Amino acid sequence: MENKKYLDDLSEIRNMMNRSSRFISLSALAGVFAGIYAIIGAILAISILAGGGSIYEENYNAVVASNISTEVIQQLILIALGVLVLAIGTAIFLTTRKASKNDQKIWDHTSKRLLINFFIPLFSGGLFCLVLLQYGLIGLIAPAMLIFYGLALIHGSKYTFADLKSLGYANLLLGLIATQFIGYGIYFWAIGFGLFHIIYGIWMHNKYDRKTAE
């Protein structure tokens, strides 16, 4: 009996240490919604590019060079920003609701470290993509986004669920593969930001959120 109490105490101490060092209020369903938004955004982007006659080009120079009109580029940027705003907004809402339900703080030193470590690679990747856009290297933007996003997830996973690292490695690898299929980056983008997020979100929901609810 005493041994069981001792083990229970150790387990409680370990859980307290884990909560103090990792931000565990992230909502898994936010990943599912982010994936849905990304797939919808990819479908819109594909229709715009197909209408401009550029998405199915097999000529490397035609795809990589700035043969895409400024108007189309602006539309693609608006779609990307729309997906980003919806994904972040949904994540904030669902994560705040989960933290409130579990009586946890949404903003503390752990969440601050998570955001800093996550956004440094992400912000650097955003600047790099702008440089690619500046030089007309359109075909490399989607692979670069996947690569830097994967690095951001790997870097930030130290301060939240370690499972996030698997999603990071998957996007990193997918981005590297996408560099060898210039012109089809939007499809890789849909897989990484869309399909991977949906699968990961459902898996995390079943592993953590559902158990918590029970």
N, C-alpha and C positions, 0 to 999 in steps of 0.2 A: 504494500500500500504506500509506504514511504517512498519507495523507488518510483512509483507511478507519479506521485506528487512532485518528486524531484525532476522527472522528465518533463512534466507539464510546465514547471517553472522555467526550465531551460528553453522550452519551446516558446513560451511567452516572451522571454528575454530576447530570443533571436528574432521574433516577430517585431518587437519594439525597435530593435536595432535596424532591422530592414526598413521599417517605416520611416525612421529618422534619417536614413542615408539614401533612400530611393523614393522618387515620386510615383506613387502607386495609384493615383486617382485618375490616370488616363483612361478614357472610355474606349473600349474596343469597338463599339458601334460607330464611333467617329471615323474609324478607319474604313468601315463598310460604306458609309455615306461618301467619304472622300473618294473611294474607288468608283462609286456610281457617278459622282460629279465628273471625274476624270474621263470615264468612258463616254459620257454625253459630250464633253468638251472635245474629245478626240473625233467623235462622229461629225460634229459641226466643222472641225478643222479639216477633216478629210473631204467633206463636201465642198468647202471653200477652195481648197487646193485643187481638187478635181475640176472644179469650174474654171480655174485659172489655167488648166492644162499643164500643170507642172508636177503633180504627185506621182505619176506613173513613168516619168522620164527615167531612162536607164543610163543616159549619158552622164557621167560623173560631173563634168564641168557644168552641164546644164542645171543640175540639181544643187551643186555646191555654190556656184556663182549666184550673184544677185539678180537672177532672171525673174524673180517673183516681184510683183508690183508692190509699191509702198502701201497701197490701199489694202492689199491682201495681208501684208505683214502687220499692219495696224489691227486688222480684224483678228488675226491669230493672237496678238498680244492681249487684246481685250478678252478673248476667250480664256487665255491662260490666267489672266488676272481674276476673271470671274470665278474660275474653278478654285483658285487660291483663296479668294475671299470667302466663298461658300464653305470650303473645307476647314479653314481656320475658324470661321464663325460657328460652324457645327461642333467642332472639337471643343471650343471654349464653352459652349452651352452645355454639351453632354458631360464634359469633364467637371464643370462647376456643379452640375446637378448631382453627379456621382459623389463628389467630395462632400457636398452638403448632406447627402443621404447617409454617408458613412462617418459624418461628424469629423471630417478632416479639413485641414487648411489647404486652400488652393494656391496661396502665394506665400512661400517661405524660402529659406535658403536653398533647399533641395530643388524646388521648382525653378528658382533663379539660375542655379548651376546647370540644370537641364536645358533651359532656354539658351543660355550663353553658349554651351558646348554644341547645341544643335544648330543654332543660327550662324555661327562663325563659318563652318564649311558651306552652309546653304547660301549665305550672303556672298561669299567668295565665288561660289558657282554662278550666282546671278550676275555678278560683274563680268565673269569670264564669258557667259553667254551673250552679254551685251557687246563684248569685244568681237565675238564670232559674228554677231549681227552686223557690226560696224564694217567688217571686212567681207561681208557677203557670204560667209561660210554657213549658210542656212542648214545644210544637211547634217552638221555636227552639233547643232544646238540641242536636239532631243537626246542624243547619247550623253552629252555633257551634263544635262539636267539629271539624268538617271545616275550618272557616276557621282556627282556631288551630293545628290540627295541620299544615295547609299552611304557615302562617307559621313553625312550628317547624322543619319540614323545610328551608324556604328559608334560614332563619337558620343552621341547623346544617350545611348543605351546604358552607359555606366551609371546613370542617375535615375533610371526607371526600370521597367521590366527588361531583363536580360534577353528575353525572346525577341525584342526589337532588333537585336543585332542580326538575327537570321534574315529579317526583311531587308536590312541594310546590305548584307552581302549579296542577296538575290538581285537587288536593284543595281548594285555595283557591277556584278558580273553581266547582267543584261545590258547595261550601258556600254561595257567594253565590247560585247558581241555586236551591238548596234552600230559601232564604228565601222564594221566591215560590211554593212548593208545600207550605205548612204542612199537616201531617197525613200527609205521605208521606216525612218525614225519615228514617225507618228504612230505606227503600229506597235513598235517596241515601247513607246511612251504610254500607250493605252494598256499594254500588258503590265508594265512596272507600276504606274501610278493608279491604274484601274483594277485589273484582275488580281494582282498581288495583294493590294490593299483589302479587297473584298475577302479573299481567302484568309489572309492574316487576321482581319477583324473578326470573322466568324470563329476562327480557331481560338483566338484570345478570349472572345466572349464566352465560349463554352468552357474554356479552361479556368478563367478567373471570375468574370462577372456573374455567370450563372451560379457558380458555387457560393459566391458571396450572397446572392439573392436567396439561396436555399438556407 
